[in-house]
Amino acid sequence: MTASAKDKNFKLLYDLEGSVQERIEKIGKIMYGADKVEFSELAQKKVDMYTKQGLGNLPICIAKT
């Protein structure tokens, strides 16, 4: 059976209703086992800018390198 034919049980770790910070914190805690998540000043400015541009409800994708 090909992967595309298998049942899909995908679900997000968070609700799209929460703030960007809340959703990132939830990903950090659930997926990566973090105790807390801190945002640098630059990261917070970018989150604020994207939220003001109306992009705050988009799904969060985190790339860990």
N, C-alpha and C positions, 0 to 999 in steps of 0.2 A: 504494500500500500504506500502510495506517495504521501509526502508530508502535507501536501495541499488537500488531500482527501480525508485526512484525520479530523476528528472532532476538535473544535477550537474552544478552549476554556479560558481565553484571555480576559483578564480584568485588571483595571488600574489599582494601584495600592491606595489611592486617595480619591476623594470626591472632587469634582471640578468646581465645587462651590467655595472651597477654602482659598485663602490667600496663597500667593506664590510661595511665600516663606513657609507657611504651614505645610504645603504640599511637599516642598523640598525637604523640610524637617522630617516628615513622615517617611519619605524615601530613604533618607539617611539612617533613620532609626530601624525601620523594618528590613530594608534590603542590605544595609551595610553594618548594622549593629552599633551605630553611633549613639553616644550618650546625649549629645546635643549637637546642634549645627550653628555655626557662627558665620555671619556674612561680613566680609571686608567692606570698607566704605565704598570702594568702587563697585563691588557686587551689588550692594544695596541701592546705589544710584542707578545701576542698570535695571534692576528689578522695578524700581519706581518709574523709570522712563518707559519701560515696556508696558507696565500697567497703565500709565497715563495715555499710551498710544492705543489702548483697547486690546492689548494682547495678553492680559492677565488671566484669562480663562482658558488659554490653550494648554494642551497636555505638556507635562514636563518630561524632558529627556535628559538624562545625566550620563555622560561618557566618563568612565573611570579609566584612567591611563596609568 
